[in-house]
Every structure is written in C-alpha cells, then in structure tokens.
Amino acid sequence: MSPHILILGGTTEARELAAALASRPGWRVTTSLAGRVTRPGAVAGEVRVGGFGGAEGLADWLREEQVDALVDATHPFARAITAHAARAAAATGVPSVVLRRPGWRPGPGDRWHPVDSLDEAARLLPGLGRRVFLTTGRMELAAFVPLTALHFVVRSVELPEPPLPPHTEVLLARGPFTVADESALLHEHRIDVLVTKDSGAAATSAKLTAARELALPVVVVRRPALPDGVTAVPDVAGVQRWLDLTPR
C-alpha cells in the first residue's frame, strides 16, 4: 500500500523534502501551507492551504486522509502548529518527526544580545541604538509600538500587519540576500542595531555577517522549546532516514 506523508510546510526544507519524497514511486505526499503568503513557491506533490482547526482538526484530517507519517517542517518559531502536530500525532498514533535546521551560533566579533521574547528585545533596544533593522517577521511587531523615539526599518516579503511602531519604514523584498546586499542596506539606512529571530537558515545569515563586520549589536530572539517527547532531526536527509526506519 502506498504511504501517505503529510508535511507541515512553508520552509525551504519543506519544499526540498516534498520534492525528494514525491519522486519516490508510489508515495503520496501532501504539503500543508498556512496561507499567510499570497504567492508561495512551487511545491511538489499535493498541496492544501489553510489551518486544520487546532490539534483536534488535524487529528481528524490524519484519520480521514489515512496519513502514515507526519513531518512538521514549519518555521522554528511556529510554536502553535508544532504543539498541535505533537498532540494530533499522539492522539492518532501516527508516527511524527520535527524537521528543525540547526540554530545560529555567535562567532568571534559578534555582539549578540540573546533574549527569550520580542517584548524582551523591545526593552533592550533604547540602550543599544536609535535606528533599528527589524527582521522578526511581518506579523509580530506590536511589542515595538511603544518605542516612539526609535526609527524602524522593517523588511518583509509582504506588507506587515498592524500595529506598527510610529516611525517605521517598510522594505518589500524577497531573499536570499548577500553580505554585500546587507552591508549596503545597513549603511544606507544608518542602522545602529539589528533585531532578528534565530531562524538558523543559511540563506538569511548574511545580515549577521554584515552586522559583525560593522561591529553592530544584534538582538537575537531564542527559539521556543519543542514539545516534550518529540523526535527532531536537523535536515531533509535525516527525515528520509527516519521514514525509511519507521513502521507504517
């Protein structure tokens, strides 16, 4: 019987995994996208868009669609869906794994300020600089709204969702960006401090290198912890090995 794999996607690794699994003869691969980006990249196999209705809705979908294995390849900060996936897998007995790329690590010359939340990042900023390059995503900017004395440069693929800090300049652009690109942006906008989440992607690390070369402070929001008891692997090859060893 052909296995059915559900990938909770949206990341580069999710697309790579879908392509690798869809090339296997007889395998059915479905990638679920949240639908927050209007023009997502092409994905191999079947694609569904939208939420499931929490853990219970996802569990119902796993049963109805006879899913044999669940791969959570969402963004490292997608806390809610990762929790829902863990609960749905436990409720249905469907084997599950989390694909999490390794996080960033500071190197010589880095001036990192690790924090556990965007609220904590906002509290640090007035003491670090007045012109902020904010790369934490377009949907969670409310923590910075009270910082009326600071100027924010926000880069996003699509327009950020309000509320926004009062002095905000939005740059619509899609990566990847080179170190030269990031250095030019930091110079052009006279950036004093960078704020980012520890997404861990190599494609988005150029801004860290540029900040290091300019000796700029970087506020790095740590990743949320994974739910207890989940299996995590760091790359697409790890997921494929896990699938090959997992009874279905």
Secondary structure as a PSIPRED ss2 file (coil, helix, strand):
# PSIPRED VFORMAT (PSIPRED V4.0)

   1 M C   1.000  0.000  0.000
   2 S C   1.000  0.000  0.000
   3 P C   1.000  0.000  0.000
   4 H E   0.000  0.000  1.000
   5 I E   0.000  0.000  1.000
   6 L E   0.000  0.000  1.000
   7 I E   0.000  0.000  1.000
   8 L E   0.000  0.000  1.000
   9 G C   1.000  0.000  0.000
  10 G C   1.000  0.000  0.000
  11 T C   1.000  0.000  0.000
  12 T H   0.000  1.000  0.000
  13 E H   0.000  1.000  0.000
  14 A H   0.000  1.000  0.000
  15 R H   0.000  1.000  0.000
  16 E H   0.000  1.000  0.000
  17 L H   0.000  1.000  0.000
  18 A H   0.000  1.000  0.000
  19 A H   0.000  1.000  0.000
  20 A H   0.000  1.000  0.000
  21 L H   0.000  1.000  0.000
  22 A H   0.000  1.000  0.000
  23 S C   1.000  0.000  0.000
  24 R C   1.000  0.000  0.000
  25 P C   1.000  0.000  0.000
  26 G C   1.000  0.000  0.000
  27 W C   1.000  0.000  0.000
  28 R E   0.000  0.000  1.000
  29 V E   0.000  0.000  1.000
  30 T E   0.000  0.000  1.000
  31 T E   0.000  0.000  1.000
  32 S E   0.000  0.000  1.000
  33 L E   0.000  0.000  1.000
  34 A C   1.000  0.000  0.000
  35 G C   1.000  0.000  0.000
  36 R C   1.000  0.000  0.000
  37 V C   1.000  0.000  0.000
  38 T C   1.000  0.000  0.000
  39 R C   1.000  0.000  0.000
  40 P C   1.000  0.000  0.000
  41 G C   1.000  0.000  0.000
  42 A C   1.000  0.000  0.000
  43 V C   1.000  0.000  0.000
  44 A C   1.000  0.000  0.000
  45 G C   1.000  0.000  0.000
  46 E E   0.000  0.000  1.000
  47 V E   0.000  0.000  1.000
  48 R E   0.000  0.000  1.000
  49 V E   0.000  0.000  1.000
  50 G C   1.000  0.000  0.000
  51 G C   1.000  0.000  0.000
  52 F C   1.000  0.000  0.000
  53 G C   1.000  0.000  0.000
  54 G H   0.000  1.000  0.000
  55 A H   0.000  1.000  0.000
  56 E H   0.000  1.000  0.000
  57 G H   0.000  1.000  0.000
  58 L H   0.000  1.000  0.000
  59 A H   0.000  1.000  0.000
  60 D H   0.000  1.000  0.000
  61 W H   0.000  1.000  0.000
  62 L H   0.000  1.000  0.000
  63 R H   0.000  1.000  0.000
  64 E H   0.000  1.000  0.000
  65 E C   1.000  0.000  0.000
  66 Q C   1.000  0.000  0.000
  67 V C   1.000  0.000  0.000
  68 D C   1.000  0.000  0.000
  69 A E   0.000  0.000  1.000
  70 L E   0.000  0.000  1.000
  71 V E   0.000  0.000  1.000
  72 D E   0.000  0.000  1.000
  73 A C   1.000  0.000  0.000
  74 T C   1.000  0.000  0.000
  75 H C   1.000  0.000  0.000
  76 P C   1.000  0.000  0.000
  77 F C   1.000  0.000  0.000
  78 A C   1.000  0.000  0.000
  79 R H   0.000  1.000  0.000
  80 A H   0.000  1.000  0.000
  81 I H   0.000  1.000  0.000
  82 T H   0.000  1.000  0.000
  83 A H   0.000  1.000  0.000
  84 H H   0.000  1.000  0.000
  85 A H   0.000  1.000  0.000
  86 A H   0.000  1.000  0.000
  87 R H   0.000  1.000  0.000
  88 A H   0.000  1.000  0.000
  89 A H   0.000  1.000  0.000
  90 A H   0.000  1.000  0.000
  91 A H   0.000  1.000  0.000
  92 T H   0.000  1.000  0.000
  93 G C   1.000  0.000  0.000
  94 V C   1.000  0.000  0.000
  95 P C   1.000  0.000  0.000
  96 S E   0.000  0.000  1.000
  97 V E   0.000  0.000  1.000
  98 V E   0.000  0.000  1.000
  99 L E   0.000  0.000  1.000
 100 R C   1.000  0.000  0.000
 101 R C   1.000  0.000  0.000
 102 P C   1.000  0.000  0.000
 103 G C   1.000  0.000  0.000
 104 W C   1.000  0.000  0.000
 105 R C   1.000  0.000  0.000
 106 P C   1.000  0.000  0.000
 107 G C   1.000  0.000  0.000
 108 P C   1.000  0.000  0.000
 109 G C   1.000  0.000  0.000
 110 D C   1.000  0.000  0.000
 111 R E   0.000  0.000  1.000
 112 W E   0.000  0.000  1.000
 113 H E   0.000  0.000  1.000
 114 P E   0.000  0.000  1.000
 115 V E   0.000  0.000  1.000
 116 D C   1.000  0.000  0.000
 117 S C   1.000  0.000  0.000
 118 L H   0.000  1.000  0.000
 119 D H   0.000  1.000  0.000
 120 E H   0.000  1.000  0.000
 121 A H   0.000  1.000  0.000
 122 A H   0.000  1.000  0.000
 123 R H   0.000  1.000  0.000
 124 L H   0.000  1.000  0.000
 125 L H   0.000  1.000  0.000
 126 P H   0.000  1.000  0.000
 127 G H   0.000  1.000  0.000
 128 L C   1.000  0.000  0.000
 129 G C   1.000  0.000  0.000
 130 R C   1.000  0.000  0.000
 131 R E   0.000  0.000  1.000
 132 V E   0.000  0.000  1.000
 133 F E   0.000  0.000  1.000
 134 L E   0.000  0.000  1.000
 135 T E   0.000  0.000  1.000
 136 T C   1.000  0.000  0.000
 137 G C   1.000  0.000  0.000
 138 R C   1.000  0.000  0.000
 139 M C   1.000  0.000  0.000
 140 E C   1.000  0.000  0.000
 141 L C   1.000  0.000  0.000
 142 A H   0.000  1.000  0.000
 143 A H   0.000  1.000  0.000
 144 F H   0.000  1.000  0.000
 145 V C   1.000  0.000  0.000
 146 P C   1.000  0.000  0.000
 147 L C   1.000  0.000  0.000
 148 T C   1.000  0.000  0.000
 149 A C   1.000  0.000  0.000
 150 L C   1.000  0.000  0.000
 151 H E   0.000  0.000  1.000
 152 F E   0.000  0.000  1.000
 153 V E   0.000  0.000  1.000
 154 V E   0.000  0.000  1.000
 155 R E   0.000  0.000  1.000
 156 S E   0.000  0.000  1.000
 157 V C   1.000  0.000  0.000
 158 E C   1.000  0.000  0.000
 159 L C   1.000  0.000  0.000
 160 P C   1.000  0.000  0.000
 161 E C   1.000  0.000  0.000
 162 P C   1.000  0.000  0.000
 163 P C   1.000  0.000  0.000
 164 L C   1.000  0.000  0.000
 165 P C   1.000  0.000  0.000
 166 P C   1.000  0.000  0.000
 167 H C   1.000  0.000  0.000
 168 T E   0.000  0.000  1.000
 169 E E   0.000  0.000  1.000
 170 V E   0.000  0.000  1.000
 171 L E   0.000  0.000  1.000
 172 L E   0.000  0.000  1.000
 173 A C   1.000  0.000  0.000
 174 R C   1.000  0.000  0.000
 175 G C   1.000  0.000  0.000
 176 P C   1.000  0.000  0.000
 177 F C   1.000  0.000  0.000
 178 T C   1.000  0.000  0.000
 179 V H   0.000  1.000  0.000
 180 A H   0.000  1.000  0.000
 181 D H   0.000  1.000  0.000
 182 E H   0.000  1.000  0.000
 183 S H   0.000  1.000  0.000
 184 A H   0.000  1.000  0.000
 185 L H   0.000  1.000  0.000
 186 L H   0.000  1.000  0.000
 187 H H   0.000  1.000  0.000
 188 E H   0.000  1.000  0.000
 189 H C   1.000  0.000  0.000
 190 R C   1.000  0.000  0.000
 191 I C   1.000  0.000  0.000
 192 D C   1.000  0.000  0.000
 193 V E   0.000  0.000  1.000
 194 L E   0.000  0.000  1.000
 195 V E   0.000  0.000  1.000
 196 T E   0.000  0.000  1.000
 197 K E   0.000  0.000  1.000
 198 D C   1.000  0.000  0.000
 199 S C   1.000  0.000  0.000
 200 G C   1.000  0.000  0.000
 201 A C   1.000  0.000  0.000
 202 A H   0.000  1.000  0.000
 203 A H   0.000  1.000  0.000
 204 T H   0.000  1.000  0.000
 205 S C   1.000  0.000  0.000
 206 A H   0.000  1.000  0.000
 207 K H   0.000  1.000  0.000
 208 L H   0.000  1.000  0.000
 209 T H   0.000  1.000  0.000
 210 A H   0.000  1.000  0.000
 211 A H   0.000  1.000  0.000
 212 R H   0.000  1.000  0.000
 213 E H   0.000  1.000  0.000
 214 L C   1.000  0.000  0.000
 215 A C   1.000  0.000  0.000
 216 L C   1.000  0.000  0.000
 217 P E   0.000  0.000  1.000
 218 V E   0.000  0.000  1.000
 219 V E   0.000  0.000  1.000
 220 V E   0.000  0.000  1.000
 221 V E   0.000  0.000  1.000
 222 R C   1.000  0.000  0.000
 223 R C   1.000  0.000  0.000
 224 P C   1.000  0.000  0.000
 225 A C   1.000  0.000  0.000
 226 L C   1.000  0.000  0.000
 227 P C   1.000  0.000  0.000
 228 D C   1.000  0.000  0.000
 229 G C   1.000  0.000  0.000
 230 V C   1.000  0.000  0.000
 231 T C   1.000  0.000  0.000
 232 A E   0.000  0.000  1.000
 233 V E   0.000  0.000  1.000
 234 P C   1.000  0.000  0.000
 235 D C   1.000  0.000  0.000
 236 V H   0.000  1.000  0.000
 237 A H   0.000  1.000  0.000
 238 G H   0.000  1.000  0.000
 239 V H   0.000  1.000  0.000
 240 Q H   0.000  1.000  0.000
 241 R H   0.000  1.000  0.000
 242 W H   0.000  1.000  0.000
 243 L H   0.000  1.000  0.000
 244 D H   0.000  1.000  0.000
 245 L H   0.000  1.000  0.000
 246 T C   1.000  0.000  0.000
 247 P C   1.000  0.000  0.000
 248 R C   1.000  0.000  0.000
